[in-house]
């Protein structure tokens, strides 16, 4: 299913896959920063002085935001509903459908695919832990899964990573379907549709927590893509995106967010999503993805500081490694 060795570069000996952080020097790429928000100008004639009030330390979860008296109707739209835990309806994940798609089956037998993704997730979880400790890139708990073109296995890898990480004892996983034009996470898991990520970006009155779907897999939550618009990229480029993403992790510091992105060379939202994550996994299909397409896709995701490569659709290994050959794991 997946192998992890070096991606061939010109002049080097060919190999299968290499995480971009080792094979491609991205240290010179700086993540762009958004300009600071405009500050509100004080009124020309100050109102009568009021008794000084101590500044609030930190908003408590569940507090209703207070709108200042001088805020206009247009500004009032930027105030979000109060934070609250995920409390959406729980839905069973179709295990038979997972098995038919060769995906990891929770509570099922150990397979070669499961062992492969155990290795893949360990590197991602380690980077997320280092990010929380202030080592390495920020936002390491946000992981973007992308590919150069459609049909290279990004949703397959996104769902398997989410299922594998949800098995961790100290980790929650939120799988976000960010492929707004062609969402497929819900159909892959056998979950019903509903409002989602794009709806929360487009309407400040919608609490993104209300769009979350619970599952009968412990530790796994799903955020649907929501209703697609003609301005998906523009909504992602707005300052509200960071507000919505912060809400998703505000109450669970151990929560990992996995974003199933559109293909980098087929849709523009991938480049904007890369600006909001700390890690990106580029899925490379062994029999399809060309080196030129891969390099172009990596350039589009340059807003992310830590990019790793994952080879898909191959069982060949130059070292002869094959999970399951010794312990009898099911392929």
C-alpha positions as CSV (number, residue, x, y, z in Angstrom):
1,X,0.0,0.0,0.0
2,X,2.5,2.6,1.1
3,X,6.3,2.7,1.2
4,X,8.6,5.3,2.6
5,X,11.9,5.9,0.8
6,X,13.5,8.8,-1.2
7,X,11.8,10.6,-4.1
8,X,14.4,10.7,-6.9
9,X,16.0,14.1,-7.5
10,X,18.1,14.8,-10.6
11,X,21.6,13.4,-10.3
12,X,20.8,11.2,-7.4
13,X,20.1,7.5,-7.3
14,X,16.4,6.7,-7.7
15,X,14.3,5.6,-4.7
16,X,10.6,5.4,-4.0
17,X,9.8,8.1,-1.5
18,X,11.2,10.7,0.8
19,X,9.6,13.1,3.1
20,X,10.0,16.5,1.7
21,X,11.6,17.8,4.8
22,X,14.6,15.5,4.1
23,X,14.6,15.5,0.3
24,X,13.8,19.0,-0.6
25,X,15.2,22.0,1.1
26,X,12.3,24.2,2.1
27,X,14.1,26.1,4.9
28,X,14.3,29.2,2.8
29,X,10.5,29.3,2.3
30,X,8.8,31.6,4.7
31,X,5.2,31.4,5.5
32,X,3.4,34.6,4.4
33,X,1.8,36.6,7.2
34,X,-1.5,38.4,6.9
35,X,-1.4,42.2,7.5
36,X,-2.4,43.3,11.0
37,X,-6.1,44.1,11.4
38,X,-7.0,47.8,11.3
39,X,-7.5,49.3,14.7
40,X,-10.7,51.1,15.5
41,X,-10.3,54.9,15.6
42,X,-11.4,56.5,18.9
43,X,-14.3,58.9,18.7
44,X,-13.4,62.6,18.4
45,X,-15.5,63.5,21.5
46,X,-14.9,61.0,24.2
47,X,-17.9,60.1,26.3
48,X,-18.0,61.0,30.0
49,X,-15.5,59.0,32.0
50,X,-16.7,55.8,33.5
51,X,-15.2,54.1,36.5
52,X,-12.2,52.0,35.5
53,X,-12.9,48.3,35.1
54,X,-10.2,45.6,35.5
55,X,-9.3,44.0,32.1
56,X,-10.7,40.5,31.7
57,X,-8.1,37.8,31.9
58,X,-9.5,35.1,29.7
59,X,-13.0,34.5,28.4
60,X,-14.6,31.5,30.0
61,X,-16.0,28.8,27.8
62,X,-19.7,29.3,27.5
63,X,-19.7,33.1,28.2
64,X,-21.8,35.1,25.8
65,X,-19.6,37.7,24.0
66,X,-20.4,41.3,24.9
67,X,-20.8,43.7,22.0
68,X,-19.4,47.2,22.8
69,X,-22.0,50.0,22.6
70,X,-20.1,51.8,19.9
71,X,-19.9,48.8,17.6
72,X,-21.8,49.3,14.3
73,X,-24.2,46.8,12.9
74,X,-21.6,45.7,10.3
75,X,-19.0,45.1,13.0
76,X,-21.4,43.1,15.1
77,X,-21.4,40.4,12.5
78,X,-17.9,39.5,13.4
79,X,-18.8,38.3,16.9
80,X,-19.1,34.6,17.1
81,X,-21.4,32.4,19.2
82,X,-19.9,31.3,22.5
83,X,-17.6,28.3,22.5
84,X,-19.0,25.0,23.4
85,X,-17.9,21.3,23.3
86,X,-18.6,19.1,20.3
87,X,-22.2,17.9,20.8
88,X,-23.4,17.0,17.4
89,X,-25.3,13.8,16.7
90,X,-23.4,10.5,16.7
91,X,-23.6,8.3,13.7
92,X,-22.2,4.7,13.2
93,X,-19.4,4.3,10.7
94,X,-20.1,1.6,8.1
95,X,-17.5,-1.0,8.9
96,X,-18.5,-3.2,5.9
97,X,-18.0,-0.2,3.6
98,X,-14.6,0.4,5.1
99,X,-13.6,-3.2,4.5
100,X,-14.8,-3.1,0.9
101,X,-12.6,0.0,0.3
102,X,-9.6,-1.7,1.9
103,X,-9.6,0.9,4.6
104,X,-8.6,0.3,8.2
105,X,-11.4,-1.3,10.1
106,X,-11.7,-0.2,13.7
107,X,-11.7,-3.2,16.2
108,X,-10.7,-5.3,13.2
109,X,-7.7,-7.6,12.8
110,X,-4.2,-6.1,12.3
111,X,-3.4,-5.7,8.6
112,X,-0.4,-4.6,6.5
113,X,-2.3,-1.3,5.7
114,X,-2.8,-0.7,9.4
115,X,0.9,-1.3,10.2
116,X,1.9,1.1,7.4
117,X,-0.2,3.9,8.7
118,X,1.0,3.3,12.2
119,X,4.4,4.2,11.0
120,X,3.2,7.2,9.0
121,X,1.1,8.6,11.9
122,X,4.0,8.3,14.4
123,X,6.1,10.9,12.5
124,X,3.1,13.2,12.3
125,X,2.2,12.9,16.0
126,X,5.8,13.5,16.9
127,X,5.9,16.7,14.9
128,X,2.6,17.8,16.5
129,X,4.0,17.1,20.0
130,X,7.1,19.1,19.2
131,X,5.0,22.0,17.9
132,X,3.0,22.1,21.1
133,X,6.3,22.2,23.0
134,X,7.5,25.2,21.0
135,X,9.9,23.2,18.8
136,X,9.6,23.3,15.0
137,X,6.8,24.9,13.0
138,X,3.6,26.2,14.7
139,X,0.2,24.5,14.3
140,X,1.7,21.1,14.0
141,X,-1.6,19.6,15.2
142,X,-3.1,20.7,11.9
143,X,-2.3,18.3,9.1
144,X,-3.1,18.9,5.4
145,X,-3.4,15.8,3.2
146,X,-3.1,16.7,-0.5
147,X,-2.1,15.4,-3.9
148,X,-1.0,16.9,-7.2
149,X,-4.0,15.5,-9.2
150,X,-7.3,13.8,-8.5
151,X,-7.4,10.0,-8.1
152,X,-4.0,9.7,-6.4
153,X,-5.4,8.5,-3.1
154,X,-5.5,11.6,-0.8
155,X,-8.9,10.8,0.7
156,X,-7.9,7.1,1.1
157,X,-4.8,8.3,3.1
158,X,-6.8,11.0,5.0
159,X,-9.4,8.6,6.2
160,X,-6.8,5.9,7.1
161,X,-4.7,8.4,9.0
162,X,-7.7,9.6,10.9
163,X,-8.8,6.1,11.8
164,X,-5.3,5.1,12.8
165,X,-4.8,8.3,15.0
166,X,-8.2,7.9,16.6
167,X,-6.9,4.6,18.1
168,X,-4.3,6.6,20.1
169,X,-5.2,6.6,23.8
170,X,-4.4,10.3,24.4
171,X,-5.5,11.8,21.1
172,X,-8.7,13.1,19.6
173,X,-9.0,13.4,15.8
174,X,-11.1,15.8,13.8
175,X,-11.3,14.8,10.1
176,X,-12.2,17.9,8.0
177,X,-13.5,17.5,4.5
178,X,-12.0,20.6,2.8
179,X,-12.5,19.4,-0.7
180,X,-15.5,21.7,-1.3
181,X,-16.0,21.0,-5.0
182,X,-15.9,17.2,-4.7
183,X,-16.3,16.1,-1.0
184,X,-16.0,12.4,-0.4
185,X,-15.1,11.9,3.3
186,X,-18.8,11.4,4.3
187,X,-19.5,8.9,1.6
188,X,-16.3,7.0,2.4
189,X,-17.3,6.6,6.0
190,X,-21.0,6.1,5.3
191,X,-22.1,9.3,7.2
192,X,-25.0,11.6,6.4
193,X,-24.5,15.1,4.9
194,X,-25.2,18.4,6.5
195,X,-23.8,21.9,7.0
196,X,-20.1,22.1,7.5
197,X,-16.8,23.9,7.2
198,X,-17.7,26.3,4.4
199,X,-21.0,27.2,6.0
200,X,-19.2,28.3,9.2
201,X,-16.7,30.4,7.1
202,X,-19.5,32.1,5.2
203,X,-21.8,32.8,8.1
204,X,-20.4,34.2,11.4
205,X,-23.7,33.3,13.1
206,X,-23.0,29.6,12.6
207,X,-21.0,27.9,15.4
208,X,-18.7,25.5,13.6
209,X,-19.1,23.1,16.6
210,X,-22.7,22.6,15.6
211,X,-21.6,21.2,12.3
212,X,-19.4,18.5,13.8
213,X,-20.6,14.9,13.4
214,X,-19.7,12.4,16.1
215,X,-19.0,8.8,15.3
216,X,-19.2,5.5,17.1
217,X,-15.4,5.3,16.8
218,X,-14.0,6.6,20.0
219,X,-11.9,9.8,19.5
220,X,-13.1,10.4,15.9
221,X,-15.1,13.4,14.8
222,X,-15.9,14.6,11.3
223,X,-16.5,18.1,9.9
224,X,-18.3,18.0,6.5
225,X,-17.3,20.3,3.7
226,X,-20.7,22.0,3.7
227,X,-22.3,23.9,0.9
228,X,-19.9,24.9,-1.9
229,X,-19.9,28.5,-3.1
230,X,-18.2,30.3,-6.0
231,X,-15.8,32.0,-3.5
232,X,-14.3,29.0,-1.6
233,X,-10.8,30.3,-1.9
234,X,-11.7,33.9,-0.9
235,X,-13.5,32.6,2.2
236,X,-10.4,30.6,3.1
237,X,-8.2,33.6,2.6
238,X,-10.3,35.8,5.0
239,X,-9.3,36.4,8.6
240,X,-12.3,34.4,9.7
241,X,-10.7,31.1,8.8
242,X,-8.2,31.3,11.6
243,X,-11.0,32.2,14.0
244,X,-13.0,29.1,13.0
245,X,-9.9,26.8,13.2
246,X,-9.0,28.2,16.6
247,X,-12.5,27.3,17.8
248,X,-12.0,23.7,16.7
249,X,-9.0,23.2,19.0
250,X,-9.9,25.6,21.8
251,X,-11.2,23.0,24.2
252,X,-9.0,20.0,23.4
253,X,-5.2,20.7,23.2
254,X,-4.6,17.1,22.3
255,X,-6.9,17.3,19.2
256,X,-5.3,16.5,15.8
257,X,-7.1,18.1,12.8
258,X,-6.7,16.3,9.4
259,X,-7.8,18.2,6.3
260,X,-8.7,16.3,3.2
261,X,-7.7,19.0,0.6
262,X,-8.5,19.4,-3.0
263,X,-5.7,18.4,-5.5
264,X,-3.1,21.2,-5.5
265,X,-3.0,21.4,-9.3
266,X,-6.7,21.2,-9.8
267,X,-8.2,23.6,-7.3
268,X,-6.9,26.8,-5.6
269,X,-8.1,26.2,-2.0
270,X,-5.2,23.9,-1.4
271,X,-2.7,26.8,-1.4
272,X,-4.8,28.8,1.1
273,X,-5.3,25.8,3.4
274,X,-1.5,25.3,3.5
275,X,-1.3,28.7,5.1
276,X,-3.2,27.5,8.1
277,X,-1.5,24.2,8.9
278,X,1.8,23.2,10.4
279,X,2.2,19.9,8.5
280,X,1.3,18.8,5.0
281,X,1.4,15.3,3.5
282,X,1.7,15.1,-0.3
283,X,0.3,11.8,-1.6
284,X,2.3,10.5,-4.6
285,X,0.8,7.8,-6.7
286,X,3.5,5.5,-7.9
287,X,2.1,4.8,-11.3
288,X,0.8,8.3,-12.1
289,X,2.4,11.3,-10.4
290,X,5.2,12.7,-12.4
291,X,8.2,14.6,-11.0
292,X,7.3,17.9,-12.7
293,X,3.7,17.7,-11.3
294,X,5.0,16.9,-7.9
295,X,7.4,19.8,-7.8
296,X,4.7,22.2,-9.0
297,X,2.3,20.9,-6.3
298,X,5.0,21.4,-3.6
299,X,5.5,24.9,-4.8
300,X,1.8,25.6,-4.4
301,X,1.9,24.3,-0.8
302,X,4.9,26.4,0.1
303,X,2.9,28.3,2.7
304,X,3.4,25.2,4.9
305,X,6.8,24.9,6.4
306,X,6.8,21.1,6.9
307,X,5.9,19.0,3.9
308,X,6.2,15.2,3.9
309,X,5.7,12.8,0.9
310,X,3.8,9.6,1.0
311,X,4.0,7.0,-1.8
312,X,0.7,5.3,-2.7
313,X,-0.3,2.3,-4.8
314,X,2.8,0.2,-4.7
315,X,4.1,-2.8,-2.8
316,X,7.7,-2.6,-4.1
317,X,10.4,-2.0,-1.6
318,X,14.2,-1.9,-2.5
319,X,14.9,-3.3,1.0
320,X,12.6,-6.2,0.7
321,X,10.4,-4.9,3.6
322,X,6.9,-6.2,3.5
323,X,4.5,-5.9,6.5
324,X,2.6,-9.0,7.2
325,X,5.1,-11.5,5.7
326,X,6.5,-12.5,9.1
327,X,3.5,-12.1,11.5
328,X,0.9,-13.3,8.9
329,X,-1.0,-10.0,8.9
330,X,-3.8,-9.8,6.3
331,X,-2.8,-7.8,3.2
